[in-house]
Amino acid sequence: MKRHKTFATERLLLKPISLEDAELVFELLNSPKWVKYIGDRNIKSIKDAKKYIRTKMLPQLIRIGFSVYTLVIKQNNIKIGTCGLYDREGIDGIDIGFALLPEYEKKGYAFDSSKKLMNVAFNEFGVKEISAITTEENISSNKLLHRLGFQLNGITKLPNDNEELLLYKIKKDSTSDTAF
């Protein structure tokens, strides 16, 4: 399989998701905030997590060269969450998403990794606009999206889901490349 690029911030490595990340995916997808704000993906074992990575995450990485990135703290090599660029059904273009294990929230990791992936999307992957979706109740994600420079663009629903989601957008020309 083609080797995909790893990215870095001052504190984090952002490495393409792999089957080696199944334990993290299992823990993350069963964390309270994931289940509440993103939804139960019915991942009940490490085996389920590997299947989820194989069928839901890796195909996009192989197809377009980017997908979900595992966040690893450089200092101690601990996996703390994910940040990704998604080609998601129901969203025009690419959207960004992030999730951290509870003990690593509110430490700036979601901001750092999202800012890095936005830079990569705009300047290496040729993306012109990035979307983001979240629930109105997810105050932390809403604040983070505003801090990243996203503008609220309306409300949307994903296919086969009746939940209304806030839709944010940011265009490459609305940011300064030096800001990343």
N, C-alpha and C positions, 0 to 999 in steps of 0.2 A: 504494500500500500504506500502511496505517496506520503512523504513526511511533510507535515504542515508546520508552519512557523509558530514559535513561541514568542511571546512579547513580555516586556518587563516594565514595571514602574520602580520607583525608589524602594518600595517595600515588598512588592509582589512579583511573582512569575505568573503569567497567564498562558497556560499550556492547553493545546487542544484536548478536549475530553477523550478519554480512552476507556477501554474495559477495566483498566487498572483503577479507575475512579468509582467503581461500583459501590464500595462501602460509603463513600461520600454521598453519592447520589441517593442511596438508600436512606441515609440519615437526613439529608436535606429535604427530600420529597415527603418525608414523614414528620418534618418539623411543624410545630403549631402554625407559624405564619404561612408556610407554604400551603398547608391544607386549607387554612382560612381564606387566603387571598388568591391563591392560584388554583387550588382544587386537589382533591385526592386522586392520585394517579394509580391507585391500587398496587403500589409497590410494597410487597409484604416480605420480601427476602432479597438477599444479595443476588440470587439468580434472577429475580424479577428486575432488579436494577440493571444487571448486565443486558438483559433482553431490551429494556427501555433505552439504554445507551445505543445498543446495536440497531434498533429499529426506528428510534425517534431522533437521535442526535447525530450519529455517524453518517447516515445517508446525505444529509445536507452538507456536512464537511467534505465528503467525497465529491458531491455534485458541484458545489460552488466555491469550495476552498476555505470556508469559514463557517462556524457554528457556535457551539458552546465551549467556553474555556474554563478549565479548573483553576481556581485561585489558590496559589501556594505562597505562604509567607517565606520570603527568602531566608530570613534569619534562622528559622528552625525547621523548614521544609514541611510545615503542617498545612494540610488542605483545609480551606475554610469556607469554600462556597464556589459559586459559578457566576460568570457573566458571559452573555452571549449576544450574537447578532443573528437574528432569526428571519428566515424567509417563511413567514407564517401564513397559512390559509386564512383569508378574511382581512388581512392587512396589506395595503398596497406598499410594495417595496420591502425594505428591511426594517425590523424593529429590534430594539435593545431590551434586554432583561437581565436581572441580577437577583441573586439570592445568597444569603449567608447563613451559616449555622448560628444559632442564637447567641452564643458566647462571643461572636466576632462582630456583631452588629454595633452600630454607633461608634465605630473607630476610624471611619473614613475609607474603609476598604472598598465599599460599593462605589463611592465617588471616584477613587483612584482608578479602579479597574474600568468603570464606565467611561471615564474621560479618555483613558488609553485606547479603548476599543472604538470610541467615536473618532479619535484621531486616525487610527488605522483604517477604519471604514472609509473615511473621507479621503485620506491621502495615499492609501495603498490599494484598497479594494475598489476604488472608484465610485463609491456610493455618494449620491448627491443629496439625499434626504434620509433621515432616520426617524422612525416613529417609536413610540413607547405607549404601552397600555397599562392601566392599573385601575383598581376600584377606587371610588371616592373615599371609602373608609380607610384605605391604606395611606394614612397621613404621612408616614415616613417616606414611602416611595414618591408621593406627590411632591413633598418638599425637596427630595433629591433631584427629581426631574427638573424642577424650577431652578435649582442651584446649578444644574448642568447646562441650563440655557434653553431647555425645551419650552415651547409655548402650547398651551391648551388649544386643541384644534376642534374639539367636539366630543361627541359620544359615539361609540360603536358597539357592536356585538360580534362575537366570533361565531362562525358556523356551528350549528348544533348546540348553541348555548344562549340562553335568554338573558344572561346577566349583562347589564349595561356597564360598559367600561369607559373611562376617560381616555381619550386619544390625544396624545401629545406629538408634536413634530419639531424637528430642527433641520434646517438646511445648511449645507456646507458654507454657503456665502453669508450666512447669518452669524458665523463664528469666525474668530481669528485663528489661523493655524497656530499662531504662537501661544494661544490660550491652552492648547493641549500639551 
